[in-house]
């Protein structure tokens, strides 16, 4: 029986890669869309100057980032009804980063526009709140690196029990 086991993990099928890209892309799109909605709604809900609202933006961003990373971890472990579980291999990890970055990263651009507007808030001429732009950079890094990394780390090794 042992002689019939492959020595290395088989390459993922197209259906498996589609499932993988779909899951990670959905998570990243939801992450950026929710943060964009929060950043648009926050000044409407709280009629406070930028400096007073910004700490709340950071707290909300951290909470949503941690929740999204947990979601990515759980989604990687969830079996599909037709395909079963996703397994970790170099192609699946590479696809997690490459394809989802190309597909989902443009969704962070509306947030950049909002944060650029925040950076100009209550300024005479030029940017006076660069921290708003740095928040966008941090959110971009979380969405581009940490969410796919959590997903890839949570994938079951090929030889694990199903």
N, C-alpha and C positions, 0 to 999 in steps of 0.2 A: 504494500500500500504506500509506503513512504517514497518509493521510487517514482511514483506518478505525480508527486508534488513539484511544481515549478520552483526553480532556484531563486527567481526574483519576481517581483510583482509585475503582473501584466500591465501593458499600457492601458490607460483609461479609454473607454469607448466614447464615441461622439455624444451619446445620450448622457453619459456620466459627466462629461465636460460641460454640456449644456445645463445640467442640473447644478453643477458647481458654480458656473458663471451666473446663472439665474439667482441662486441664493445669495451669493456675496453682493451682486449688483443691487438686488432689492434692499439688502441691509444698508449698503452705503447710500443709496438714493433716499431711503427713509431717514437716515441720520442727517444728511445735509438738508433735506426738505424741512425736517422738524426744527433744526437749528435756525434755518432761514425764517421760518414762521415765528419762532420765539423772538428773534432779533427785530423783526418787523413789528410785532405786537407789543413788545416791551415798552417802547416810548409812548405808545397809545394808552397802555394800561397805567403806567407810572409816569406822571407828568413831572419828572425829575430831570435835572441836567445830566449830561453824559457821565460825568465823574461820579455821580451818586448811583447811576444805573449800572455802570460797568462791573462792579463787584458781583452783582446779581447775575449778569451775563456770564461771568466766569464760573460761578457756582452751577448755573443751569447747564453750561457746556460740559463741565466735569461730570455731573450726574448723568446727562444724556450719553456722554462718551463711554462711561463705565457700563451703563445699561446696554448700549449697542455692542460693546465688546462681549458682554455676557450673552447677548442674543446671537452673535456670530459663533461663539463657542458652542452654544446649544444647537444651533442650526447645522453645524458641521457634524454633530453626533446623531442627528435625527435621520432615521432611515427613510428612504423613499419607498412608496408602495410597489413600484415596478422595478426599480433598480437596486434596492437594498441600501446598504451603507456605503458612504464614500470612504475610500482608503487613501492614506498618505503615500505619495510617491513623488519623485521629482517633477513629472509632468503635471500632476494635480496642484502641487504647490506653486509651480511656475505659472500655471493658468490662473490660479487664485490671484496672483499679483498682476500679471501682465494684462490679461483680457479685461478684468474688472476695472483696472485703472483706465484703460482706453475707453471703456463703455461708460463708466460712472463718473469720472472726474469732471466732465463738463457740468455736472449737476452742482458743483461747488461754486460756480461762477455767479449765480444770483446772490449767494451769501457774500461774495467778494464785493459786489456792487453795494449791498446794504452796509457792509463794514466800511467801505470807502466813504459812503455818505456819513456814517458815524464819525469817521476820522476828521471830517470837515465841520462837524456840528459845533456851533457857537464860536467859530473861528472867523477872524477877519479875512485874512488872505492866507491860503496854503493850508497844509495839514497841521493840526495842533494836537490830535489824539492818535498818535502812531500805534498805541496799544490796541486799538480796534483792528488795525491791519495785522498786527502780530497774533491776535486772537484767531483771525482767519487762517494764518499760516499754521498755527497749532491745530486747528480743526482739519485743515487739509492733510497734515501729517497723520493725524489719528485716522482719518478716512482712507488714506492711501497706504499707510504702513501698518498701523496697529490693528485695525479691524480685519484685514486679510491675514495678518500674522496670527491673530487669535483663532481665526477660522482654520488656517493651515495647521496650527499646533493642536487643535482639537480633533483633527481627522484621525481616525483609528489607523494604527499601523496595519499593513497588509496581513500579517500573520496573526493578528488578534482574533479572539473568539468572536463569532458573529452573534 
